[in-house]
């Protein structure tokens, strides 16, 4: 499950956000991209995910497992996302949130097992508003993973968590992605979010990507 970007660039009008670059993320690897607010980090993830809108324009190619997906609709790219906010459906139970987007006849059994593995056994019938911040974050992670993405994009998913919960969620997220061998691109403004030993890239003032 690999991600490849080929000669991708982003512009905001005449301003270059990201100069043309290419990047490969292998199965199970997490590459972290850092830069200040407004540098194009989230816009890059939107371009990869297929939902880039507004004044930012992008060029280049996105490949998932060697297949070009740049012209495909977001739901056909097999790309998962995690954001700062969990975006759980408030009118659905935990189980219904997790089942949303899942396929297969055994999806109920897979959902139940995922809840146990995440320490959420017995939470299936709960409503999102009854959960703590950490519990909501775990449900959001499970929902993304149960959709069986080939690539994962992490858009500062730990930014709103307190220090203790942040560390716990990092561990859970990184272990889950490594176990499933999902290629992952993480954007953050906090160097401590980057997994130990992983590749870290910074956006320069001129929009170039440089290894930290």
Secondary structure in CASP SS format (residue, H / E / C, confidence):
PFRMAT SS
TARGET T0000
AUTHOR 0000-0000-0000
METHOD secondary structure of the structure
MODEL  1
X C 1.00
X C 1.00
X E 1.00
X E 1.00
X E 1.00
X E 1.00
X E 1.00
X E 1.00
X E 1.00
X E 1.00
X E 1.00
X E 1.00
X C 1.00
X C 1.00
X E 1.00
X E 1.00
X E 1.00
X E 1.00
X E 1.00
X E 1.00
X E 1.00
X E 1.00
X E 1.00
X E 1.00
X E 1.00
X C 1.00
X C 1.00
X C 1.00
X C 1.00
X E 1.00
X E 1.00
X E 1.00
X E 1.00
X E 1.00
X C 1.00
X C 1.00
X C 1.00
X C 1.00
X C 1.00
X C 1.00
X H 1.00
X H 1.00
X H 1.00
X H 1.00
X H 1.00
X H 1.00
X H 1.00
X H 1.00
X H 1.00
X C 1.00
X C 1.00
X C 1.00
X C 1.00
X C 1.00
X C 1.00
X E 1.00
X E 1.00
X E 1.00
X E 1.00
X E 1.00
X E 1.00
X E 1.00
X E 1.00
X E 1.00
X C 1.00
X C 1.00
X E 1.00
X E 1.00
X C 1.00
X C 1.00
X C 1.00
X C 1.00
X C 1.00
X H 1.00
X H 1.00
X H 1.00
X C 1.00
X C 1.00
X E 1.00
X E 1.00
X E 1.00
X E 1.00
X C 1.00
X C 1.00
X C 1.00
X C 1.00
X C 1.00
X C 1.00
X C 1.00
X C 1.00
X C 1.00
X C 1.00
X E 1.00
X H 1.00
X H 1.00
X H 1.00
X H 1.00
X H 1.00
X H 1.00
X C 1.00
X C 1.00
X C 1.00
X C 1.00
X C 1.00
X C 1.00
X C 1.00
X H 1.00
X H 1.00
X H 1.00
X H 1.00
X H 1.00
X H 1.00
X H 1.00
X H 1.00
X H 1.00
X H 1.00
X H 1.00
X C 1.00
X C 1.00
X C 1.00
X C 1.00
X C 1.00
X C 1.00
X C 1.00
X C 1.00
X C 1.00
X E 1.00
X H 1.00
X H 1.00
X H 1.00
X C 1.00
X C 1.00
X H 1.00
X H 1.00
X H 1.00
X H 1.00
X H 1.00
X H 1.00
X H 1.00
X H 1.00
X H 1.00
X H 1.00
X H 1.00
X H 1.00
X H 1.00
X H 1.00
X C 1.00
X C 1.00
X C 1.00
X C 1.00
X E 1.00
X E 1.00
X E 1.00
X E 1.00
X E 1.00
X C 1.00
X C 1.00
X C 1.00
X C 1.00
X C 1.00
X C 1.00
X C 1.00
X H 1.00
X H 1.00
X H 1.00
X H 1.00
X H 1.00
X H 1.00
X H 1.00
X H 1.00
X H 1.00
X H 1.00
X H 1.00
X H 1.00
X H 1.00
X H 1.00
X H 1.00
X H 1.00
X H 1.00
X C 1.00
X C 1.00
X C 1.00
X E 1.00
X E 1.00
X E 1.00
X E 1.00
X E 1.00
X E 1.00
X C 1.00
X C 1.00
X H 1.00
X H 1.00
X H 1.00
X C 1.00
X C 1.00
X C 1.00
X C 1.00
X C 1.00
X C 1.00
X E 1.00
X E 1.00
X E 1.00
X E 1.00
X C 1.00
X C 1.00
X C 1.00
X C 1.00
X C 1.00
X E 1.00
X E 1.00
X E 1.00
X C 1.00
END
